[in-house]
């Protein structure tokens, strides 16, 4: 049997932090992907206030949708 | 592993991650902006199409920045559940 090897705790902490950052970036990238399509139909010289509001709301609703689905499939009130 | 080696490894990991992220970002923007701006591919990119692509790219960067802020705020106020 191979001997147990342990990662230096400082390196482990570093990797945890990088993993956290990568996961955050992945969430943001997915939200931007979905919400850009929903909110910005014709790219202008800047994001107008409707587009900005739409993007912000879209992101939050998407996250909420995920929460709702998660609680549903993990045995929330199933009718 | 000595600390100097550790530092080099950390820098390499961060560089690789940054690279992968940039590559993915580029691929996404290209796909989106091509779809939005080049509806009927012609014999060359018209100036209208080029302008559209430039704006689209800049707006996508803006949108990403904006959403980044929204998500950061949502996480820190406990709205997570991703």
Backbone of each chain as nested JSON, in Angstrom:
{
  "chains": [
    {"id": "A", "residues": [
      {"number": 1, "name": "UNK", "atoms": {"N": [0.852, -1.199, 0.0], "CA": [0.0, 0.0, 0.0], "C": [0.878, 1.236, 0.0]}},
      {"number": 2, "name": "UNK", "atoms": {"N": [0.53, 2.243, -0.819], "CA": [1.35, 3.455, -0.917], "C": [1.279, 4.244, 0.385]}},
      {"number": 3, "name": "UNK", "atoms": {"N": [2.379, 4.842, 0.796], "CA": [2.372, 5.629, 2.038], "C": [1.49, 6.866, 1.877]}},
      {"number": 4, "name": "UNK", "atoms": {"N": [0.823, 7.281, 2.965], "CA": [-0.01, 8.482, 2.933], "C": [0.867, 9.701, 2.772]}},
      {"number": 5, "name": "UNK", "atoms": {"N": [0.565, 10.544, 1.785], "CA": [1.303, 11.788, 1.644], "C": [0.388, 12.936, 1.98]}},
      {"number": 6, "name": "UNK", "atoms": {"N": [0.909, 13.905, 2.746], "CA": [0.064, 15.045, 3.067], "C": [0.649, 16.291, 2.418]}},
      {"number": 7, "name": "UNK", "atoms": {"N": [-0.234, 17.134, 1.922], "CA": [0.183, 18.38, 1.299], "C": [0.527, 19.372, 2.391]}},
      {"number": 8, "name": "UNK", "atoms": {"N": [1.58, 20.132, 2.16], "CA": [1.951, 21.232, 3.046], "C": [0.702, 22.089, 3.293]}},
      {"number": 9, "name": "UNK", "atoms": {"N": [0.359, 22.368, 4.56], "CA": [-0.878, 23.103, 4.867], "C": [-0.976, 24.47, 4.214]}},
      {"number": 10, "name": "UNK", "atoms": {"N": [0.184, 25.121, 4.026], "CA": [0.161, 26.435, 3.377], "C": [-0.245, 26.287, 1.909]}},
      {"number": 11, "name": "UNK", "atoms": {"N": [0.279, 25.249, 1.271], "CA": [-0.062, 24.966, -0.12], "C": [-1.526, 24.576, -0.227]}},
      {"number": 12, "name": "UNK", "atoms": {"N": [-1.991, 23.788, 0.728], "CA": [-3.394, 23.368, 0.736], "C": [-4.311, 24.581, 0.836]}},
      {"number": 13, "name": "UNK", "atoms": {"N": [-3.954, 25.53, 1.697], "CA": [-4.743, 26.754, 1.859], "C": [-4.748, 27.565, 0.569]}},
      {"number": 14, "name": "UNK", "atoms": {"N": [-3.596, 27.644, -0.062], "CA": [-3.47, 28.35, -1.333], "C": [-4.387, 27.723, -2.378]}},
      {"number": 15, "name": "UNK", "atoms": {"N": [-4.353, 26.406, -2.488], "CA": [-5.169, 25.704, -3.481], "C": [-6.659, 25.885, -3.197]}},
      {"number": 16, "name": "UNK", "atoms": {"N": [-7.03, 25.865, -1.905], "CA": [-8.431, 26.105, -1.526], "C": [-8.897, 27.47, -2.008]}},
      {"number": 17, "name": "UNK", "atoms": {"N": [-8.056, 28.466, -1.787], "CA": [-8.375, 29.839, -2.18], "C": [-8.505, 29.951, -3.699]}},
      {"number": 18, "name": "UNK", "atoms": {"N": [-7.595, 29.346, -4.426], "CA": [-7.651, 29.383, -5.892], "C": [-8.899, 28.664, -6.393]}},
      {"number": 19, "name": "UNK", "atoms": {"N": [-9.255, 27.578, -5.732], "CA": [-10.458, 26.832, -6.103], "C": [-11.697, 27.702, -5.893]}},
      {"number": 20, "name": "UNK", "atoms": {"N": [-11.713, 28.4, -4.766], "CA": [-12.833, 29.286, -4.453], "C": [-12.961, 30.377, -5.514]}},
      {"number": 21, "name": "UNK", "atoms": {"N": [-11.831, 30.968, -5.884], "CA": [-11.835, 32.023, -6.901], "C": [-12.302, 31.482, -8.25]}},
      {"number": 22, "name": "UNK", "atoms": {"N": [-11.847, 30.298, -8.595], "CA": [-12.228, 29.702, -9.876], "C": [-13.728, 29.409, -9.912]}},
      {"number": 23, "name": "UNK", "atoms": {"N": [-14.275, 28.942, -8.806], "CA": [-15.708, 28.666, -8.747], "C": [-16.514, 29.96, -8.88]}},
      {"number": 24, "name": "UNK", "atoms": {"N": [-16.062, 31.006, -8.217], "CA": [-16.706, 32.312, -8.324], "C": [-16.708, 32.771, -9.782]}},
      {"number": 25, "name": "UNK", "atoms": {"N": [-15.561, 32.69, -10.431], "CA": [-15.45, 33.099, -11.831], "C": [-16.383, 32.296, -12.727]}},
      {"number": 26, "name": "UNK", "atoms": {"N": [-16.528, 31.024, -12.403], "CA": [-17.392, 30.164, -13.208], "C": [-18.848, 30.595, -13.085]}},
      {"number": 27, "name": "UNK", "atoms": {"N": [-19.268, 30.921, -11.868], "CA": [-20.64, 31.394, -11.647], "C": [-20.874, 32.696, -12.411]}},
      {"number": 28, "name": "UNK", "atoms": {"N": [-19.955, 33.634, -12.275], "CA": [-20.079, 34.92, -12.956], "C": [-20.127, 34.731, -14.461]}},
      {"number": 29, "name": "UNK", "atoms": {"N": [-19.265, 33.875, -14.986], "CA": [-19.223, 33.629, -16.423], "C": [-20.555, 33.063, -16.922]}},
      {"number": 30, "name": "UNK", "atoms": {"N": [-21.123, 32.135, -16.184], "CA": [-22.4, 31.535, -16.572], "C": [-23.507, 32.578, -16.562]}},
      {"number": 31, "name": "UNK", "atoms": {"N": [-23.546, 33.389, -15.504], "CA": [-24.56, 34.438, -15.395], "C": [-24.423, 35.455, -16.518]}},
      {"number": 32, "name": "UNK", "atoms": {"N": [-23.2, 35.856, -16.807], "CA": [-22.969, 36.825, -17.873], "C": [-23.429, 36.237, -19.205]}},
      {"number": 33, "name": "UNK", "atoms": {"N": [-23.122, 34.995, -19.436], "CA": [-23.513, 34.295, -20.665], "C": [-25.028, 34.343, -20.855]}},
      {"number": 34, "name": "UNK", "atoms": {"N": [-25.746, 33.888, -19.842], "CA": [-27.209, 33.811, -19.911], "C": [-27.851, 35.199, -19.958]}},
      {"number": 35, "name": "UNK", "atoms": {"N": [-27.4, 36.083, -19.083], "CA": [-28.057, 37.376, -18.923], "C": [-27.723, 38.378, -20.021]}},
      {"number": 36, "name": "UNK", "atoms": {"N": [-26.565, 38.273, -20.612], "CA": [-26.229, 39.151, -21.733], "C": [-27.217, 38.911, -22.861]}},
      {"number": 37, "name": "UNK", "atoms": {"N": [-27.513, 37.675, -23.137], "CA": [-28.47, 37.341, -24.194], "C": [-29.859, 37.88, -23.878]}},
      {"number": 38, "name": "UNK", "atoms": {"N": [-30.253, 37.789, -22.619], "CA": [-31.598, 38.232, -22.245], "C": [-31.717, 39.751, -22.196]}},
      {"number": 39, "name": "UNK", "atoms": {"N": [-30.643, 40.424, -21.884], "CA": [-30.733, 41.856, -21.567], "C": [-30.116, 42.818, -22.575]}},
      {"number": 40, "name": "UNK", "atoms": {"N": [-29.169, 42.337, -23.336], "CA": [-28.496, 43.24, -24.271], "C": [-28.72, 42.728, -25.682]}},
      {"number": 41, "name": "UNK", "atoms": {"N": [-29.763, 43.244, -26.327], "CA": [-30.065, 42.757, -27.675], "C": [-29.213, 43.462, -28.728]}},
      {"number": 42, "name": "UNK", "atoms": {"N": [-29.055, 44.778, -28.565], "CA": [-28.23, 45.52, -29.516], "C": [-27.17, 46.31, -28.749]}},
      {"number": 43, "name": "UNK", "atoms": {"N": [-25.944, 45.798, -28.703], "CA": [-24.886, 46.462, -27.933], "C": [-24.701, 47.911, -28.354]}},
      {"number": 44, "name": "UNK", "atoms": {"N": [-24.815, 48.848, -27.38], "CA": [-24.647, 50.26, -27.673], "C": [-23.293, 50.747, -27.199]}},
      {"number": 45, "name": "UNK", "atoms": {"N": [-23.166, 52.07, -27.104], "CA": [-21.892, 52.678, -26.707], "C": [-21.627, 52.519, -25.211]}},
      {"number": 46, "name": "UNK", "atoms": {"N": [-22.669, 52.161, -24.474], "CA": [-22.517, 51.852, -23.052], "C": [-23.765, 51.09, -22.626]}},
      {"number": 47, "name": "UNK", "atoms": {"N": [-23.738, 50.527, -21.424], "CA": [-24.936, 49.831, -20.922], "C": [-25.904, 50.878, -20.391]}},
      {"number": 48, "name": "UNK", "atoms": {"N": [-27.095, 50.968, -20.984], "CA": [-28.054, 51.95, -20.466], "C": [-28.683, 51.412, -19.185]}},
      {"number": 49, "name": "UNK", "atoms": {"N": [-29.499, 52.24, -18.534], "CA": [-29.978, 51.843, -17.205], "C": [-30.938, 50.656, -17.251]}},
      {"number": 50, "name": "UNK", "atoms": {"N": [-31.636, 50.462, -18.36], "CA": [-32.533, 49.316, -18.482], "C": [-31.743, 48.021, -18.568]}},
      {"number": 51, "name": "UNK", "atoms": {"N": [-30.672, 48.089, -19.383], "CA": [-29.807, 46.924, -19.533], "C": [-29.125, 46.591, -18.213]}},
      {"number": 52, "name": "UNK", "atoms": {"N": [-28.652, 47.619, -17.515], "CA": [-27.99, 47.406, -16.229], "C": [-28.932, 46.771, -15.219]}},
      {"number": 53, "name": "UNK", "atoms": {"N": [-30.146, 47.322, -15.133], "CA": [-31.131, 46.786, -14.194], "C": [-31.471, 45.349, -14.561]}},
      {"number": 54, "name": "UNK", "atoms": {"N": [-31.645, 45.11, -15.848], "CA": [-31.977, 43.77, -16.345], "C": [-30.886, 42.77, -15.977]}},
      {"number": 55, "name": "UNK", "atoms": {"N": [-29.633, 43.157, -16.205], "CA": [-28.517, 42.254, -15.908], "C": [-28.464, 41.913, -14.426]}},
      {"number": 56, "name": "UNK", "atoms": {"N": [-28.623, 42.926, -13.605], "CA": [-28.583, 42.741, -12.167], "C": [-29.708, 41.825, -11.697]}},
      {"number": 57, "name": "UNK", "atoms": {"N": [-30.916, 42.097, -12.165], "CA": [-32.073, 41.28, -11.787], "C": [-31.957, 39.865, -12.317]}},
      {"number": 58, "name": "UNK", "atoms": {"N": [-31.524, 39.762, -13.546], "CA": [-31.345, 38.453, -14.177], "C": [-30.409, 37.58, -13.338]}},
      {"number": 59, "name": "UNK", "atoms": {"N": [-29.286, 38.161, -12.925], "CA": [-28.303, 37.408, -12.142], "C": [-28.911, 36.909, -10.835]}},
      {"number": 60, "name": "UNK", "atoms": {"N": [-29.609, 37.797, -10.138], "CA": [-30.212, 37.422, -8.857], "C": [-31.31, 36.385, -9.035]}},
      {"number": 61, "name": "UNK", "atoms": {"N": [-32.15, 36.56, -10.042], "CA": [-33.244, 35.599, -10.286], "C": [-32.682, 34.232, -10.661]}},
      {"number": 62, "name": "UNK", "atoms": {"N": [-31.606, 34.241, -11.404], "CA": [-30.981, 32.979, -11.81], "C": [-30.468, 32.233, -10.588]}},
      {"number": 63, "name": "UNK", "atoms": {"N": [-29.818, 32.958, -9.684], "CA": [-29.31, 32.344, -8.454], "C": [-30.456, 31.825, -7.595]}},
      {"number": 64, "name": "UNK", "atoms": {"N": [-31.519, 32.621, -7.499], "CA": [-32.698, 32.197, -6.73], "C": [-33.335, 30.957, -7.328]}},
      {"number": 65, "name": "UNK", "atoms": {"N": [-33.385, 30.935, -8.653], "CA": [-33.948, 29.782, -9.358], "C": [-33.181, 28.52, -8.978]}},
      {"number": 66, "name": "UNK", "atoms": {"N": [-31.872, 28.658, -8.931], "CA": [-31.025, 27.539, -8.542], "C": [-31.338, 27.065, -7.133]}},
      {"number": 67, "name": "UNK", "atoms": {"N": [-31.504, 27.999, -6.22], "CA": [-31.831, 27.654, -4.839], "C": [-33.157, 26.911, -4.751]}},
      {"number": 68, "name": "UNK", "atoms": {"N": [-34.135, 27.434, -5.483], "CA": [-35.476, 26.832, -5.488], "C": [-35.413, 25.392, -5.976]}},
      {"number": 69, "name": "UNK", "atoms": {"N": [-34.714, 25.212, -7.092], "CA": [-34.597, 23.884, -7.678], "C": [-33.864, 22.941, -6.73]}},
      {"number": 70, "name": "UNK", "atoms": {"N": [-32.818, 23.433, -6.118], "CA": [-32.033, 22.622, -5.196], "C": [-32.87, 22.136, -4.026]}},
      {"number": 71, "name": "UNK", "atoms": {"N": [-33.66, 23.039, -3.47], "CA": [-34.458, 22.637, -2.319], "C": [-35.556, 21.67, -2.755]}},
      {"number": 72, "name": "UNK", "atoms": {"N": [-36.042, 21.82, -3.962], "CA": [-37.063, 20.938, -4.501], "C": [-36.554, 19.512, -4.686]}},
      {"number": 73, "name": "UNK", "atoms": {"N": [-35.41, 19.42, -5.376], "CA": [-34.91, 18.078, -5.696], "C": [-34.279, 17.404, -4.482]}},
      {"number": 74, "name": "UNK", "atoms": {"N": [-33.912, 18.18, -3.474], "CA": [-33.339, 17.539, -2.289], "C": [-34.413, 17.261, -1.241]}},
      {"number": 75, "name": "UNK", "atoms": {"N": [-35.669, 17.177, -1.693], "CA": [-36.75, 16.74, -0.807], "C": [-37.494, 17.837, -0.08]}},
      {"number": 76, "name": "UNK", "atoms": {"N": [-37.552, 19.005, -0.651], "CA": [-38.396, 20.051, -0.093], "C": [-39.833, 19.65, -0.294]}},
      {"number": 77, "name": "UNK", "atoms": {"N": [-40.784, 20.526, -0.075], "CA": [-42.204, 20.149, -0.183], "C": [-42.545, 19.591, -1.559]}},
      {"number": 78, "name": "UNK", "atoms": {"N": [-42.479, 18.274, -1.693], "CA": [-42.798, 17.627, -2.963], "C": [-44.262, 17.22, -2.959]}},
      {"number": 79, "name": "UNK", "atoms": {"N": [-45.096, 17.799, -3.821], "CA": [-46.529, 17.455, -3.859], "C": [-46.755, 16.295, -4.814]}}
    ]},
    {"id": "B", "residues": [
      {"number": 1, "name": "UNK", "atoms": {"N": [9.177, 20.404, -0.135], "CA": [9.393, 21.464, -1.123], "C": [9.841, 22.737, -0.414]}},
      {"number": 2, "name": "UNK", "atoms": {"N": [10.944, 23.323, -0.846], "CA": [11.395, 24.54, -0.169], "C": [10.498, 25.71, -0.55]}},
      {"number": 3, "name": "UNK", "atoms": {"N": [10.61, 26.803, 0.203], "CA": [9.653, 27.906, 0.035], "C": [9.796, 28.6, -1.32]}},
      {"number": 4, "name": "UNK", "atoms": {"N": [11.029, 28.613, -1.857], "CA": [11.22, 29.269, -3.148], "C": [10.502, 28.478, -4.235]}},
      {"number": 5, "name": "UNK", "atoms": {"N": [10.643, 27.157, -4.156], "CA": [9.977, 26.273, -5.09], "C": [8.464, 26.397, -4.958]}},
      {"number": 6, "name": "UNK", "atoms": {"N": [8.01, 26.458, -3.71], "CA": [6.577, 26.637, -3.449], "C": [6.057, 27.887, -4.135]}},
      {"number": 7, "name": "UNK", "atoms": {"N": [6.795, 28.966, -3.99], "CA": [6.375, 30.241, -4.596], "C": [6.265, 30.1, -6.102]}},
      {"number": 8, "name": "UNK", "atoms": {"N": [7.234, 29.452, -6.704], "CA": [7.214, 29.264, -8.15], "C": [6.009, 28.44, -8.584]}},
      {"number": 9, "name": "UNK", "atoms": {"N": [5.725, 27.404, -7.819], "CA": [4.572, 26.557, -8.136], "C": [3.28, 27.367, -8.039]}},
      {"number": 10, "name": "UNK", "atoms": {"N": [3.158, 28.152, -6.974], "CA": [1.955, 28.978, -6.796], "C": [1.782, 29.938, -7.968]}},
      {"number": 11, "name": "UNK", "atoms": {"N": [2.882, 30.588, -8.363], "CA": [2.809, 31.539, -9.471], "C": [2.399, 30.833, -10.755]}},
      {"number": 12, "name": "UNK", "atoms": {"N": [2.933, 29.655, -10.947], "CA": [2.607, 28.903, -12.156], "C": [1.136, 28.518, -12.177]}},
      {"number": 13, "name": "UNK", "atoms": {"N": [0.634, 28.067, -11.033], "CA": [-0.78, 27.689, -10.923], "C": [-1.666, 28.89, -11.254]}},
      {"number": 14, "name": "UNK", "atoms": {"N": [-1.331, 30.039, -10.669], "CA": [-2.135, 31.236, -10.913], "C": [-2.079, 31.665, -12.376]}},
      {"number": 15, "name": "UNK", "atoms": {"N": [-0.911, 31.567, -12.976], "CA": [-0.754, 31.936, -14.385], "C": [-1.581, 31.008, -15.269]}},
      {"number": 16, "name": "UNK", "atoms": {"N": [-1.546, 29.723, -14.974], "CA": [-2.314, 28.748, -15.765], "C": [-3.802, 29.018, -15.652]}},
      {"number": 17, "name": "UNK", "atoms": {"N": [-4.265, 29.299, -14.434], "CA": [-5.69, 29.579, -14.211], "C": [-6.107, 30.854, -14.949]}},
      {"number": 18, "name": "UNK", "atoms": {"N": [-5.263, 31.88, -14.872], "CA": [-5.57, 33.142, -15.54], "C": [-5.652, 32.934, -17.044]}},
      {"number": 19, "name": "UNK", "atoms": {"N": [-4.751, 32.151, -17.563], "CA": [-4.726, 31.819, -18.983], "C": [-5.98, 31.091, -19.434]}},
      {"number": 20, "name": "UNK", "atoms": {"N": [-6.355, 30.088, -18.659], "CA": [-7.54, 29.292, -18.977], "C": [-8.783, 30.173, -18.96]}},
      {"number": 21, "name": "UNK", "atoms": {"N": [-8.851, 31.056, -17.973], "CA": [-9.989, 31.97, -17.854], "C": [-10.061, 32.905, -19.065]}},
      {"number": 22, "name": "UNK", "atoms": {"N": [-8.92, 33.495, -19.434], "CA": [-8.867, 34.42, -20.565], "C": [-9.282, 33.716, -21.858]}},
      {"number": 23, "name": "UNK", "atoms": {"N": [-8.82, 32.502, -22.035], "CA": [-9.146, 31.718, -23.225], "C": [-10.655, 31.474, -23.308]}},
      {"number": 24, "name": "UNK", "atoms": {"N": [-11.232, 31.081, -22.205], "CA": [-12.668, 30.816, -22.133], "C": [-13.474, 32.086, -22.41]}},
      {"number": 25, "name": "UNK", "atoms": {"N": [-13.035, 33.195, -21.816], "CA": [-13.704, 34.485, -21.992], "C": [-13.704, 34.869, -23.466]}},
      {"number": 26, "name": "UNK", "atoms": {"N": [-12.552, 34.765, -24.076], "CA": [-12.412, 35.098, -25.492], "C": [-13.36, 34.258, -26.349]}},
      {"number": 27, "name": "UNK", "atoms": {"N": [-13.375, 32.965, -26.11], "CA": [-14.215, 32.056, -26.885], "C": [-15.695, 32.416, -26.757]}},
      {"number": 28, "name": "UNK", "atoms": {"N": [-16.114, 32.729, -25.534], "CA": [-17.507, 33.102, -25.296], "C": [-17.872, 34.385, -26.021]}},
      {"number": 29, "name": "UNK", "atoms": {"N": [-17.043, 35.419, -25.863], "CA": [-17.329, 36.711, -26.486], "C": [-17.369, 36.585, -28.005]}},
      {"number": 30, "name": "UNK", "atoms": {"N": [-16.44, 35.831, -28.559], "CA": [-16.414, 35.67, -30.005], "C": [-17.719, 35.037, -30.503]}},
      {"number": 31, "name": "UNK", "atoms": {"N": [-18.145, 33.983, -29.821], "CA": [-19.374, 33.292, -30.222], "C": [-20.583, 34.206, -30.117]}},
      {"number": 32, "name": "UNK", "atoms": {"N": [-20.714, 34.908, -28.983], "CA": [-21.86, 35.783, -28.757], "C": [-21.911, 36.925, -29.744]}},
      {"number": 33, "name": "UNK", "atoms": {"N": [-20.77, 37.582, -29.948], "CA": [-20.761, 38.778, -30.766], "C": [-20.854, 38.45, -32.245]}},
      {"number": 34, "name": "UNK", "atoms": {"N": [-20.363, 37.312, -32.605], "CA": [-20.547, 36.878, -33.993], "C": [-22.035, 36.663, -34.245]}},
      {"number": 35, "name": "UNK", "atoms": {"N": [-22.704, 36.006, -33.319], "CA": [-24.131, 35.74, -33.456], "C": [-24.936, 37.031, -33.512]}},
      {"number": 36, "name": "UNK", "atoms": {"N": [-24.557, 38.001, -32.676], "CA": [-25.313, 39.253, -32.625], "C": [-25.028, 40.182, -33.797]}},
      {"number": 37, "name": "UNK", "atoms": {"N": [-23.826, 40.165, -34.296], "CA": [-23.387, 41.207, -35.216], "C": [-23.232, 40.793, -36.685]}},
      {"number": 38, "name": "UNK", "atoms": {"N": [-22.92, 39.54, -36.892], "CA": [-22.75, 39.091, -38.275], "C": [-23.899, 38.164, -38.627]}},
      {"number": 39, "name": "UNK", "atoms": {"N": [-25.008, 38.798, -39.022], "CA": [-26.198, 38.001, -39.305], "C": [-26.146, 37.355, -40.69]}},
      {"number": 40, "name": "UNK", "atoms": {"N": [-25.579, 38.082, -41.654], "CA": [-25.425, 37.502, -42.987], "C": [-23.977, 37.685, -43.433]}},
      {"number": 41, "name": "UNK", "atoms": {"N": [-23.143, 36.675, -43.224], "CA": [-21.718, 36.793, -43.566], "C": [-21.503, 37.169, -45.024]}},
      {"number": 42, "name": "UNK", "atoms": {"N": [-20.776, 38.29, -45.213], "CA": [-20.5, 38.767, -46.57], "C": [-19.066, 38.454, -46.961]}},
      {"number": 43, "name": "UNK", "atoms": {"N": [-18.603, 39.015, -48.045], "CA": [-17.244, 38.764, -48.521], "C": [-16.166, 39.396, -47.639]}},
      {"number": 44, "name": "UNK", "atoms": {"N": [-16.569, 40.318, -46.729], "CA": [-15.632, 40.896, -45.756], "C": [-16.446, 41.466, -44.597]}},
      {"number": 45, "name": "UNK", "atoms": {"N": [-15.764, 41.83, -43.522], "CA": [-16.458, 42.453, -42.396], "C": [-16.737, 43.912, -42.736]}},
      {"number": 46, "name": "UNK", "atoms": {"N": [-18.008, 44.29, -42.735], "CA": [-18.334, 45.686, -42.994], "C": [-17.945, 46.526, -41.782]}},
      {"number": 47, "name": "UNK", "atoms": {"N": [-17.86, 47.85, -41.973], "CA": [-17.503, 48.701, -40.833], "C": [-18.6, 48.648, -39.777]}},
      {"number": 48, "name": "UNK", "atoms": {"N": [-19.846, 48.492, -40.216], "CA": [-20.959, 48.352, -39.282], "C": [-20.804, 47.106, -38.422]}},
      {"number": 49, "name": "UNK", "atoms": {"N": [-20.434, 46.021, -39.068], "CA": [-20.231, 44.768, -38.336], "C": [-19.054, 44.905, -37.371]}},
      {"number": 50, "name": "UNK", "atoms": {"N": [-17.977, 45.535, -37.811], "CA": [-16.789, 45.705, -36.961], "C": [-17.119, 46.554, -35.739]}},
      {"number": 51, "name": "UNK", "atoms": {"N": [-17.874, 47.635, -35.957], "CA": [-18.29, 48.498, -34.849], "C": [-19.15, 47.721, -33.873]}},
      {"number": 52, "name": "UNK", "atoms": {"N": [-20.082, 46.97, -34.416], "CA": [-20.967, 46.161, -33.576], "C": [-20.158, 45.2, -32.714]}},
      {"number": 53, "name": "UNK", "atoms": {"N": [-19.179, 44.541, -33.326], "CA": [-18.349, 43.58, -32.588], "C": [-17.551, 44.27, -31.479]}},
      {"number": 54, "name": "UNK", "atoms": {"N": [-16.992, 45.441, -31.783], "CA": [-16.242, 46.194, -30.772], "C": [-17.132, 46.56, -29.597]}},
      {"number": 55, "name": "UNK", "atoms": {"N": [-18.301, 47.084, -29.9], "CA": [-19.25, 47.48, -28.849], "C": [-19.694, 46.265, -28.052]}},
      {"number": 56, "name": "UNK", "atoms": {"N": [-20.021, 45.218, -28.787], "CA": [-20.475, 43.985, -28.139], "C": [-19.429, 43.491, -27.143]}},
      {"number": 57, "name": "UNK", "atoms": {"N": [-18.177, 43.494, -27.565], "CA": [-17.081, 43.054, -26.696], "C": [-17.004, 43.917, -25.445]}},
      {"number": 58, "name": "UNK", "atoms": {"N": [-17.022, 45.249, -25.653], "CA": [-16.946, 46.176, -24.518], "C": [-18.141, 46.016, -23.584]}},
      {"number": 59, "name": "UNK", "atoms": {"N": [-19.323, 45.838, -24.162], "CA": [-20.529, 45.686, -23.319], "C": [-20.5, 44.373, -22.55]}},
      {"number": 60, "name": "UNK", "atoms": {"N": [-19.929, 43.358, -23.167], "CA": [-19.847, 42.068, -22.47], "C": [-18.898, 42.17, -21.286]}},
      {"number": 61, "name": "UNK", "atoms": {"N": [-17.813, 42.916, -21.491], "CA": [-16.874, 43.166, -20.388], "C": [-17.594, 43.923, -19.272]}},
      {"number": 62, "name": "UNK", "atoms": {"N": [-18.364, 44.958, -19.658], "CA": [-19.147, 45.731, -18.677], "C": [-20.119, 44.837, -17.918]}},
      {"number": 63, "name": "UNK", "atoms": {"N": [-20.82, 44.012, -18.67], "CA": [-21.819, 43.129, -18.066], "C": [-21.171, 42.174, -17.072]}},
      {"number": 64, "name": "UNK", "atoms": {"N": [-20.027, 41.619, -17.459], "CA": [-19.315, 40.686, -16.578], "C": [-18.885, 41.379, -15.299]}},
      {"number": 65, "name": "UNK", "atoms": {"N": [-18.375, 42.588, -15.438], "CA": [-17.931, 43.354, -14.275], "C": [-19.112, 43.612, -13.336]}},
      {"number": 66, "name": "UNK", "atoms": {"N": [-20.227, 44.022, -13.926], "CA": [-21.435, 44.329, -13.178], "C": [-21.923, 43.122, -12.397]}},
      {"number": 67, "name": "UNK", "atoms": {"N": [-22.029, 42.011, -13.106], "CA": [-22.538, 40.782, -12.505], "C": [-21.587, 40.279, -11.428]}},
      {"number": 68, "name": "UNK", "atoms": {"N": [-20.301, 40.476, -11.642], "CA": [-19.305, 40.114, -10.642], "C": [-19.601, 40.815, -9.325]}},
      {"number": 69, "name": "UNK", "atoms": {"N": [-19.927, 42.097, -9.412], "CA": [-20.287, 42.874, -8.225], "C": [-21.552, 42.367, -7.567]}},
      {"number": 70, "name": "UNK", "atoms": {"N": [-22.544, 42.051, -8.383], "CA": [-23.821, 41.553, -7.871], "C": [-23.629, 40.231, -7.128]}},
      {"number": 71, "name": "UNK", "atoms": {"N": [-22.861, 39.339, -7.717], "CA": [-22.642, 38.024, -7.103], "C": [-21.853, 38.157, -5.8]}},
      {"number": 72, "name": "UNK", "atoms": {"N": [-20.847, 39.019, -5.818], "CA": [-20.039, 39.246, -4.62], "C": [-20.92, 39.712, -3.469]}},
      {"number": 73, "name": "UNK", "atoms": {"N": [-21.815, 40.645, -3.786], "CA": [-22.717, 41.191, -2.786], "C": [-23.695, 40.12, -2.297]}},
      {"number": 74, "name": "UNK", "atoms": {"N": [-24.212, 39.319, -3.244], "CA": [-25.17, 38.26, -2.894], "C": [-24.516, 37.232, -1.967]}},
      {"number": 75, "name": "UNK", "atoms": {"N": [-23.275, 36.852, -2.272], "CA": [-22.565, 35.882, -1.446], "C": [-22.31, 36.441, -0.051]}},
      {"number": 76, "name": "UNK", "atoms": {"N": [-21.898, 37.693, 0.011], "CA": [-21.509, 38.237, 1.312], "C": [-22.721, 38.562, 2.175]}},
      {"number": 77, "name": "UNK", "atoms": {"N": [-23.917, 38.665, 1.544], "CA": [-25.109, 38.877, 2.366], "C": [-25.888, 37.578, 2.526]}},
      {"number": 78, "name": "UNK", "atoms": {"N": [-25.215, 36.449, 2.217], "CA": [-25.799, 35.132, 2.478], "C": [-26.878, 34.682, 1.527]}},
      {"number": 79, "name": "UNK", "atoms": {"N": [-26.883, 35.251, 0.311], "CA": [-27.901, 34.853, -0.649], "C": [-27.44, 33.719, -1.535]}},
      {"number": 80, "name": "UNK", "atoms": {"N": [-26.25, 33.171, -1.205], "CA": [-25.576, 32.181, -2.045], "C": [-26.422, 31.08, -2.656]}},
      {"number": 81, "name": "UNK", "atoms": {"N": [-26.184, 29.87, -2.264], "CA": [-26.941, 28.726, -2.785], "C": [-26.753, 28.501, -4.267]}},
      {"number": 82, "name": "UNK", "atoms": {"N": [-25.524, 28.429, -4.691], "CA": [-25.226, 28.346, -6.13], "C": [-25.199, 26.911, -6.628]}}
    ]}
  ]
}
